[in-house]
Amino acid sequence: MKILVTVKLVPDTTADKRIDPATKQLVRSGVETVLNPFDEYAIEAGLQLKEKIGGDTTVTIVTMAPESGKEIVRKALAMGADDAIMISDPKAEGSDVWGTAYALAQAIKKNGFDLVLCGTQSTDSITGELPGALAEFLGVPGITHARKLEVEGTTVRAERETDNGYAKVTADLPLLVSVTKSMNTPRYPALKGIMGAKKKTIAIASLADSGVDKPVGHEGARTELIDLVSPPTRGKGEVFQAADAVAGATKIIEFLRERKLV
Ligand SMILES: Cc1cc2nc3c(=O)[nH]c(=O)nc-3n(C[C@H](O)[C@H](O)[C@H](O)COP(=O)(O)OP(=O)(O)OC[C@H]3O[C@@H](n4cnc5c(N)ncnc54)[C@H](O)[C@@H]3O)c2cc1C
């Protein structure tokens, strides 16, 4: 079984982020790049399936990112993935969700797949739209926000997180699933994995090599970022003075009732 895991390279979540006022894009240079933390759950899900299913099951990492991020991809290989495909091409710069999903889909189709696993969202653009768009381009069903995943033969059973609980869904392979943080605890790469990852293949492919035959990047972007604004600063909170806890709680409940919040 061929499992492919999409992985985004993002600026370190804890780093100060800056938007370039001219391009309105995130300044990525000078900021440490890491694996999108949400994608570690998808990698772990792929590795657990490989361990369970066995046989000739493989886990391949797929990313669209500059070649300079190659060593970050090795972390996914050190966790236990078999190999990686990296779409690296200057013409990919400026790709919006449409362009990113289209390019990834072409590379995934070219490689062949049974199951594609994604994180639920990135920590930089955070649209959460890519998995749905990718499933559409691949022409397969997409189960998003899965917290549990089982594969038996060609049948996939999953639990999707919803606002009020979860929904049980089944579908047949080939399929795409996006994985939430509730699914597992990603493993730390062990020393043996780190050493072994050095010998694993990271295949660098241009857009043309990946079978991308439509413009992506700035040229193909169908989305235009019109403006970026900071959220309004919060007003001061209201402090209640009360003689005791009961009087304090009563005041708070009255305050919330007036605003129809309880
Ligand atoms: C006009 C425009 C220009 C842009 N220019 C750039 C740019 O130059 N560089 C840039 O990095 N971003 C750019 N972006 C942002 C880019 O569109 C998004 O990062 C991308 O479409 C993925 O969306 P997301 O990050 O919100 O992913 P989400 O949908 O939040 O991510 C969900 C999952 O999709 C997968 N995924 C997302 N992106 C990738 C990827 N690249 N490779 C593999 N898997 C992935 C991961 O598994 C991730 O967990 C641009 C956006 C716009 C609108």
The ligand as an SDF file (V2000), in Angstrom:
LIG
                    3D

 53 58  0  0  0  0  0  0  0  0999 V2000
   -1.4470   35.3640   -3.5430 C   0  0  0  0  0  0  0  0  0  0  0  0
   -0.8310   34.3630   -2.6040 C   0  0  0  0  0  0  0  0  0  0  0  0
    0.5360   34.1360   -2.6500 C   0  0  0  0  0  0  0  0  0  0  0  0
    1.1120   33.2240   -1.7920 C   0  0  0  0  0  0  0  0  0  0  0  0
    2.4640   33.0260   -1.8600 N   0  0  0  0  0  0  0  0  0  0  0  0
    3.0610   32.1040   -1.0920 C   0  0  0  0  0  0  0  0  0  0  0  0
    4.4620   31.8530   -1.1860 C   0  0  0  0  0  0  0  0  0  0  0  0
    5.1610   32.4780   -1.9480 O   0  0  0  0  0  0  0  0  0  0  0  0
    5.0150   30.8830   -0.3860 N   0  0  0  0  0  0  0  0  0  0  0  0
    4.2350   30.1620    0.4870 C   0  0  0  0  0  0  0  0  0  0  0  0
    4.7550   29.2710    1.1800 O   0  0  0  0  0  0  0  0  0  0  0  0
    2.9130   30.3970    0.6180 N   0  0  0  0  0  0  0  0  0  0  0  0
    2.3060   31.3490   -0.1500 C   0  0  0  0  0  0  0  0  0  0  0  0
    0.9730   31.5950   -0.0320 N   0  0  0  0  0  0  0  0  0  0  0  0
    0.2450   30.8110    0.9220 C   0  0  0  0  0  0  0  0  0  0  0  0
   -0.1670   29.5240    0.2380 C   0  0  0  0  0  0  0  0  0  0  0  0
   -1.2500   29.7660   -0.5750 O   0  0  0  0  0  0  0  0  0  0  0  0
   -0.5740   28.5110    1.2710 C   0  0  0  0  0  0  0  0  0  0  0  0
    0.4620   28.3100    2.1680 O   0  0  0  0  0  0  0  0  0  0  0  0
   -0.8920   27.1690    0.6220 C   0  0  0  0  0  0  0  0  0  0  0  0
   -1.8900   27.3170   -0.3230 O   0  0  0  0  0  0  0  0  0  0  0  0
   -1.3580   26.1430    1.6140 C   0  0  0  0  0  0  0  0  0  0  0  0
   -2.4090   26.6750    2.3830 O   0  0  0  0  0  0  0  0  0  0  0  0
   -2.2530   26.6970    3.9370 P   0  0  0  0  0  0  0  0  0  0  0  0
   -0.8600   27.0220    4.3440 O   0  0  0  0  0  0  0  0  0  0  0  0
   -3.3190   27.5470    4.4670 O   0  0  0  0  0  0  0  0  0  0  0  0
   -2.4450   25.1670    4.2850 O   0  0  0  0  0  0  0  0  0  0  0  0
   -3.6050   24.4660    5.0680 P   0  0  0  0  0  0  0  0  0  0  0  0
   -4.7330   24.1860    4.1720 O   0  0  0  0  0  0  0  0  0  0  0  0
   -3.8700   25.2150    6.3560 O   0  0  0  0  0  0  0  0  0  0  0  0
   -2.7720   23.1450    5.3840 O   0  0  0  0  0  0  0  0  0  0  0  0
   -3.3810   21.8500    5.5010 C   0  0  0  0  0  0  0  0  0  0  0  0
   -2.3520   20.7910    5.1830 C   0  0  0  0  0  0  0  0  0  0  0  0
   -2.0330   20.8530    3.8020 O   0  0  0  0  0  0  0  0  0  0  0  0
   -0.6860   20.4110    3.6050 C   0  0  0  0  0  0  0  0  0  0  0  0
    0.0860   21.4690    2.9250 N   0  0  0  0  0  0  0  0  0  0  0  0
   -0.1400   22.7920    2.8910 C   0  0  0  0  0  0  0  0  0  0  0  0
    0.7850   23.4160    2.1330 N   0  0  0  0  0  0  0  0  0  0  0  0
    1.6280   22.4630    1.6850 C   0  0  0  0  0  0  0  0  0  0  0  0
    2.8080   22.4560    0.8700 C   0  0  0  0  0  0  0  0  0  0  0  0
    3.3230   23.5710    0.3500 N   0  0  0  0  0  0  0  0  0  0  0  0
    3.4270   21.2620    0.6280 N   0  0  0  0  0  0  0  0  0  0  0  0
    2.9210   20.0950    1.1380 C   0  0  0  0  0  0  0  0  0  0  0  0
    1.8220   20.0480    1.9180 N   0  0  0  0  0  0  0  0  0  0  0  0
    1.1910   21.2090    2.1820 C   0  0  0  0  0  0  0  0  0  0  0  0
   -0.1200   20.0890    4.9820 C   0  0  0  0  0  0  0  0  0  0  0  0
   -0.3060   18.7080    5.2440 O   0  0  0  0  0  0  0  0  0  0  0  0
   -1.0080   20.9250    5.8980 C   0  0  0  0  0  0  0  0  0  0  0  0
   -1.0880   20.4410    7.2120 O   0  0  0  0  0  0  0  0  0  0  0  0
    0.3340   32.5100   -0.8530 C   0  0  0  0  0  0  0  0  0  0  0  0
   -1.0400   32.7700   -0.7930 C   0  0  0  0  0  0  0  0  0  0  0  0
   -1.6260   33.6880   -1.6480 C   0  0  0  0  0  0  0  0  0  0  0  0
   -3.0980   33.9460   -1.5380 C   0  0  0  0  0  0  0  0  0  0  0  0
  1  2  1  0
  2  3  1  0
  2 52  2  0
  3  4  2  0
  4  5  1  0
  4 50  1  0
  5  6  2  0
  6  7  1  0
  6 13  1  0
  7  8  2  0
  7  9  1  0
  9 10  1  0
 10 11  2  0
 10 12  1  0
 12 13  2  0
 13 14  1  0
 14 15  1  0
 14 50  1  0
 15 16  1  0
 16 17  1  0
 16 18  1  0
 18 19  1  0
 18 20  1  0
 20 21  1  0
 20 22  1  0
 22 23  1  0
 23 24  1  0
 24 25  2  0
 24 26  1  0
 24 27  1  0
 27 28  1  0
 28 29  2  0
 28 30  1  0
 28 31  1  0
 31 32  1  0
 32 33  1  0
 33 34  1  0
 33 48  1  0
 34 35  1  0
 35 36  1  0
 35 46  1  0
 36 37  1  0
 36 45  1  0
 37 38  2  0
 38 39  1  0
 39 40  1  0
 39 45  2  0
 40 41  1  0
 40 42  2  0
 42 43  1  0
 43 44  2  0
 44 45  1  0
 46 47  1  0
 46 48  1  0
 48 49  1  0
 50 51  2  0
 51 52  1  0
 52 53  1  0
M  END
$$$$
